[in-house]
Amino acid sequence: SVRNEESRSSAVEHIRRHAESGKQVVVVVSAMGRKGEPYATDTLISLLKDLGEPVNPAELDVVMSLGETLSSVYLSHLLSQNGLPAQAFTGIQAGILTDDNPGNAEILKINPSRIQKALNDGKIVVVAGFQGATTKGDVRTLGRGGSDTSAVALASALNAEKVEIFSDVDGIANCDPRQISEAAFMQKVSATQILSMANEGSNVIHPRAVKASLETQTPIVARNTYSNVPGTLIFHGS
C-alpha cells in the first residue's frame, strides 16, 4: 500500500476519508517495495548478507526494521503535506514491548500513551509496523505477517472501532482469485474460519494477526488499497 506514488496516493485518500469523518486514525505501514527496490526489507537484508554470513541476528533485526521506519516517516510527511497533520512513530516510540527473540519476536504488551496523546492533539499517527523493542530497548522484528500483527495489536490496545488491512485484492475470497477467475469475495467471515483457512494456505491476512484480535474481539476488515470496495469483515462470535 506504500510501494509507489500511485499506491501512496490511494492510501492518503483512504486515510483522508476516515480523518475527515471525525475519526481518530492510526496507520501502520510496511516497508516500501519488494526485493530489489531500494527500501525493501529483503534489499536491506542483502546489504549485510552480501558481505558474508553469518550475520548477528540482533543487528539484522535493526537493519530489517529500517524499511518500516523510513516508510512511517515518509507517509507521515506526505500526509502533512496534503493537509492532514501526522506524526510518525517507531515501534518502540509506539510502546510496543516484545520478547527477546530476533527475527520472530512476540508482542508482550503495548503502552499506547504516546499514541493517544498525539491523537488527542489532532494528529494522524503513522506507526512503523513489523517491529517493537525489548525491555532493554533493543529493536526486534515480528516475523512473517509482522505489520498486520502490529496493526491488530495496536487496535486492541487502543480499543479501536475496527482495523482495516489493505492489500491489492478486494477482500478474502472463497478460493485464490489469482488462480480461479470465478472466485467470489466474501462480505464477512468469522475469525475461526479465517484461522482454519490460513492453516490451509490462505495468505490474505496472517493468522498471527487474527489471533491478536481474539481477546478484545476487534473487528478486522480486509480491503483493497486501489478501490472503495468495502472488503471482507472478519468478525468474532457466531
Residue pairs with C-beta under 8 A, 6 or more apart in sequence:
1 7
1 8
1 10
1 11
1 29
1 30
1 166
1 167
1 225
2 8
2 11
2 29
2 30
2 32
2 71
2 74
2 75
3 32
3 33
3 34
3 37
4 32
4 33
6 226
7 225
7 226
8 75
8 78
10 225
10 226
11 27
11 75
11 166
11 225
12 78
12 79
12 82
12 84
14 164
14 166
14 223
14 225
15 25
15 27
15 79
15 84
15 124
16 82
16 84
18 25
19 25
19 84
19 124
23 161
24 119
25 124
25 125
26 115
26 119
26 124
26 125
26 126
26 127
26 154
26 155
26 158
26 160
27 75
27 86
27 124
27 125
27 126
27 127
28 126
28 127
28 128
28 129
28 147
28 150
28 151
28 154
29 68
29 71
29 72
29 75
29 126
29 127
29 128
29 129
29 147
30 67
30 68
30 71
30 129
30 130
30 147
31 39
31 40
31 41
31 44
31 67
31 68
31 70
31 71
31 130
32 39
32 40
32 67
32 70
32 71
32 74
33 39
33 40
33 43
34 40
34 42
35 42
35 43
35 46
36 42
36 43
37 43
39 66
39 67
39 70
39 71
40 67
41 64
41 67
41 68
41 130
44 63
44 64
44 66
44 67
45 60
45 63
45 64
47 63
48 55
48 59
48 60
48 63
49 55
57 102
57 103
58 102
58 138
60 102
60 103
61 102
61 103
61 138
61 139
61 140
61 141
62 139
64 103
64 130
64 141
65 90
65 91
65 128
65 130
65 131
65 139
65 141
68 91
68 128
68 129
68 130
68 131
68 147
69 90
69 128
69 131
71 128
72 88
72 89
72 90
72 126
72 127
72 128
73 88
73 126
75 86
75 88
75 126
76 86
76 87
76 88
76 124
76 126
77 86
77 88
79 85
79 86
79 124
79 126
80 86
84 124
85 122
85 123
85 124
86 123
86 124
86 125
86 126
87 118
87 123
87 124
87 125
87 126
88 126
88 127
88 128
89 114
89 115
89 118
89 125
89 126
89 127
89 128
90 127
90 128
90 131
91 127
91 128
91 129
91 130
91 131
91 132
91 133
91 139
91 150
92 131
92 132
92 133
92 137
92 139
93 114
94 110
94 112
94 114
94 115
94 125
94 127
94 128
94 132
94 154
95 110
95 111
95 112
95 113
95 114
95 115
95 157
96 107
96 110
96 131
96 132
96 133
96 150
96 153
96 154
97 107
97 108
97 109
97 110
97 111
97 132
97 133
97 134
97 135
98 105
98 106
98 107
98 108
98 132
98 133
98 134
98 140
98 142
99 105
99 106
99 108
99 134
99 140
100 134
100 136
100 138
100 140
101 140
102 140
102 141
103 141
103 143
104 141
104 142
104 143
105 132
105 134
105 140
105 141
105 142
105 143
106 142
107 132
107 142
107 149
107 150
107 153
107 212
110 153
110 154
110 156
110 157
111 157
112 154
112 157
112 158
115 125
115 127
115 154
115 158
116 158
118 125
119 125
127 150
127 154
129 146
129 147
129 148
129 150
129 151
130 141
130 142
130 146
130 147
130 150
131 139
131 140
131 141
131 142
131 146
131 150
132 139
132 140
132 142
132 150
133 139
133 140
134 140
142 149
142 150
142 208
143 208
144 206
144 208
145 205
145 206
145 207
145 208
145 209
148 165
148 205
148 206
148 208
148 209
149 206
149 208
149 209
149 212
151 163
151 165
151 209
152 163
152 209
152 210
152 212
152 213
152 218
152 220
153 212
154 160
154 163
155 162
155 163
155 213
155 218
156 212
156 213
156 215
156 216
156 218
159 216
160 218
161 219
162 218
162 219
162 220
162 221
163 213
163 218
163 219
163 220
163 221
164 220
164 221
164 222
164 223
164 231
165 205
165 209
165 220
165 221
165 222
165 223
166 223
166 224
166 225
167 204
167 222
167 223
167 224
167 225
168 224
168 225
168 226
169 177
169 185
169 204
169 222
169 224
170 185
170 223
170 224
170 227
170 229
170 231
171 185
171 186
171 204
171 222
171 223
171 224
171 229
171 230
171 231
171 232
172 185
172 186
172 189
172 194
172 197
172 202
172 204
172 205
172 222
172 232
172 234
173 183
173 184
173 185
173 186
173 204
174 183
174 184
174 186
175 183
176 183
177 183
177 185
185 229
185 231
185 232
186 232
187 230
187 232
187 233
188 232
188 233
188 234
188 235
189 197
189 232
189 233
189 234
189 235
190 234
190 235
190 236
190 237
190 238
191 210
191 213
191 214
191 220
191 234
191 235
191 236
194 202
194 205
194 207
194 210
194 234
195 207
195 210
195 211
198 205
198 206
198 207
198 210
199 207
204 222
205 220
205 222
205 234
209 220
210 220
210 234
213 219
213 220
213 234
213 236
214 236
217 236
217 237
219 233
219 234
219 235
219 236
220 233
220 234
221 230
221 231
221 232
221 233
221 234
222 231
222 232
222 234
223 229
223 230
223 231
224 231
